[in-house]
Structure formats: C-alpha cells, structure tokens
Amino acid sequence: MRSLQSINLEDLVFFDIETVPLTEDLGELPEDLQTIWRTRELTRAPEGSDLDEWYQNRAGLYAEFGQVVCIAMGFFTRTRDGRQFRVKTIAYPEESMVLEEFAQLLHKHYPSLSRHRLCGHNIKGFDIPFLCRRMLIHGMELPAQLDVVGLKPWEILHLDTQELWQFGDRRGAASLRLLAAIFGIPSPKTDIDGSEVGRVYWQENDLDRIAAYCARDVVSTARIVLKLRDRETLSDDSVFAV
C-alpha cells in the first residue's frame, strides 16, 4: 500500500482496549439505567432472551453501560539490533485510573497531531468513540488525539486496519482474528476472546489475564500493518513488554 509505505512506523501509536459491563449483574445498576437497558434491549435481544444474561454478554459493547478495564499500547523503535516493538499495558480496577494514565501518556509522548497517528483495529468504529464517551462521563478533558468532533474524514489521521482492509467496501469488514489467519499471523485469541473478558473480570478477577490478551491484540495489529505495508514480519524475539 503506497500510503502506508510513506508513513514512518515509529510515528504510529498502536492501541487496543478491553471493556466489561459496569456491574457484574444488571440488578446492581442504578434503577433508571436498569429500566433503560430493559426497554432498549427488549427489541434487540433474540426472542426469549434473559435480559439479565444479555446484559452480562453485551453491556461491555456500550459506553453507557460498560467500562474500560485495560488499554494496551505498542510502538516500533529502532535499535542497533534492528526494529523492536514495545508493548505497555494499563490495567486497574478503577476505570478512571486507566483513562487518566492513557491520556497522560498521549499528551507526554505523542503530542504532535500532524506526526503521530493512533493505530488499531476498528478503533474508529469502537475504541475511540468508547474512550471519548467514558472520559466525558468521568468529567475528563479529551486528549487532542481523540477529539475528532468537527473534523472532516480526511483530517482524521488515525490508522484503522479494518478500514485499510475494506478498500472502501463498507461490507468488507474483517475481524482481527480473520486478518491474522489469512496472513499466517499467530492468533491473539489463544487464551480468551472478547466475549469472555467480562467473565474473566467479574468472576475470576484476573486483570493480568485480560491485559495479556489485550497486549496480544496490539502485537497482532502491528504484524498486520507490516504485512499490508511491506510484507515484513515481526518475530516474538523483537517484542518486548515495558
């Protein structure tokens, strides 16, 4: 891809988020939110569905009923030994701490809106809108890199691998797992997948497991970008946690 080849890999900030329902059970939500959920999802859930169970499975997809429990970030760097990819995970039980640390890292290390680009899979359709909504709910100021309100599509420099793969075909959406499979990249879903994150968080209380899964998604996205850009590979020996 010619446009990808013109981008300096060291200017890309890869990231992925993991989300879960606000509460373990629907009955723990404030009453007004419970009512809204039941009324809204009554027509969305399959006929005969238990709306309490539906909440456990689906609430993490909506910023109004879900929360961010982990954000993984990755970036390429050059060393004397060659190109490396470094990954950092941010995971806390308190969502505000996750959001604040992510915002601070963007502000401190990636301040240039004309140079640095956020990169991820379906970040324009899910991750960025979810983060912005949750930050506003917490009364936080949006980082400049996320505040895209009023920008024209060509002014938003974020790099979305799902969008790149679509080539303008809005019906051609492909999951990260699918892209990894067709390019011969190790699947990031070796332990859990997105549908299991809520259970691992609320029932197993295992944030470390979620963080490891989130980090694998970021590494897979970086490998896909290399495949789309110049058909390079990224070995496990070149990936480091920071």
N, C-alpha and C positions, 0 to 999 in steps of 0.2 A: 504494500500500500504506500503510494507515493507520499501522502500527507503524514503518515506515521513515520516514515524514514526521515522526515525533516525535523522531527521532534527529538530533543535531547532526552534520553532515558532518565538522566539524573534530575530532570526537572519534573518528573511525574511523582505524584504522591498517591500511592495505591492505598485503598482502604476498603473495609467491609464492616458491617455492623451486625450484631445479633440482638434480636428483640424477643420479649416474652410478654404474656399478659400482665397487666398492672397488679393483679392479685391472683392467688392460686385458684380461687373459686369465684364464680360470678356473685355469689351471695355476700362476698366481702367488699364489693364495690359500694360506693355511696348509692342510696336508693334511686336518685334521679338518673345516674348512669346505668343502673340495672334496668330501669324502665326503658330508657332509650335503646339499650342493647337488644332487649327482648322485642321491642316494637320494630326496630330496624331489621334485625336478623330473621324475624319470623318469615319474611318473604324471600330471604336469601338462602337460608339453610334448606337442605333437602327435606322433603316432606317427611314428617315423623321424627325429625331430629330432636335430640335433647338439647335445648338451648344452653344449658349449663355446660355440657360436654363440648358443644360447639364453641362456646366461649374459650374453653381451655385450648382448643385446637386452632382458633382463628383470631383471637383478640390481639395477639402479638403482631398481626399484619397492619393494624390501625393505630396511628399515633394517639388517637383519643382514648384508646383502651389498652395500649401497650406501652412498653418502656424499653430503653436501650440498656443492656447489661454488659455489653462488650463492644469495643471497637479495636480492630487490628489495623495497623498502618505498616506500609512497606515502602522501601525506596532503594534504588540502584546507586551504587557508589563504585568508583574506580580505585583500585589499589595496585601495588606493584605485582601482585599475583593475578591480576585480571579483574573482571567485573564481579562484584558481590551484590547480593540482595539481602537487606537487613529488615527484620520484622520486629515491631513492637506491639504488644497488646495492652489495652487499657480495660481493666475489668474490676468493678467494685459492686457491692450490693446496693449502694446508693447511686441511683442514676445521675443525679446532679454532679457527682464527682467524675463520672465517666465523661459527661458532656463538657464539663469545665476543663478537664485536662486536655481533651481533644482540641477544644477551641484555643487553649493557650499554646499548644504545640504548633497549630496552624499559624497563629499570629507571630510566634517567635522564630520559627524556622522556615516558613513558607509565605513571606509577606507579599511577594511580588505577584499581582494578579495577571500581569502580562507575560510572566515567565513560567510560574509554577502551575501545574494542572492537576486537579484531582482525577483519579482514575479508578475505575472499578466496574463490576458487572451489574447492570441495571441500576446504577446509582442515580441516574436522572429520574427514573420511574419510582424508586423506592427509598434508597438510603438517604439521599439529600433531602427530599421532602419530609421524611420521617424525622431526621435530625432537626431540621428547622422548626417543625411543629413542637417537638418536645422541648427544644431550647426556649421557645416563646412561652410555653406552658410553665416553665421554671423561671420565667422572668429574665432570661439571659439575652444579652445583645448578640445578634447573629454575627459570626465571623464574616469578614468581607468575602471570603472564598465561597461561602454558602449562600450569601444573599443575592439571589439571581432575579428577584422581583423587578419587573420592568425592563429586563434585558431582552434583546431580540435573540432568537435561536443561535444566530451566527456569532453573537457576542459572548455566549457561554462556552468557555474553553474546556470544560470538563470532558474527559475522555471516557466513554462508556463502551465496553467491549460488546455488550449486547447490541447496541446501536451500530457499531462498526460492522458486526456480522450481518446485520439486516440489509446493508447496502441500499437503504431507502425503502425496503419492503417491510411495511408495518406488520405484515402477517408472519414474517420470518423470525420471530423471537426464538431464541435458543437458550436453554439453561446453561449455567456454568459447567455443570456435570456433563452435559452433552458436548459442549465445545472441547472439554478436556478429553473426552472419549474419542472424538473424531481426529484430534491432533496427537493422540497417543501420549497424553499427559496423565500422570498418576491422579486418580480421582481424589478430590478433597473429602469425599464422603466415606472415608474408610472406617470411621467410628460411629458417628451420628450424622444426621442430616437436619435441615432446617425445621422439619416437622417435629423433631424430638427435643429441640432446645428448651422449650417450656417445661417439659417433664424433667429434664436433667437439672434445670434451675430450681424448680419448686419442690420436686420430690427427692432428688438426690443431692441438692445443694452443692453442685460441683461446678463452680465457676471456672476452675482450671481446665476442665474438660471442654467447656464451651469456648474458652479462649484459644485452646489448641486447635479446635475445629475452625474458628474464625481466622486464625493465622494461616491455616492450610488453604482456605479460600483465597486469601490475598496472594499467596505464593502461586496458586494455580492461575489467577488472573494475570500475574506478571509473566508467567510462562506463555499464556495465550497471546499477550501483546507481542512477545518476542516472535512467536510463530507468525502472527499477522504482519509484523514489521519486516523481519529479515530472515525468518526461518531459523533463528538461533535457538539454542536450548539453554536451560538453567539447571545445573546439576545440584543435587542435595548438598554437596560439599561447598557450594557457593552461597548457601542460605544460612544466615546467622540470626539468632534472637538477640535483641538488645533491650 
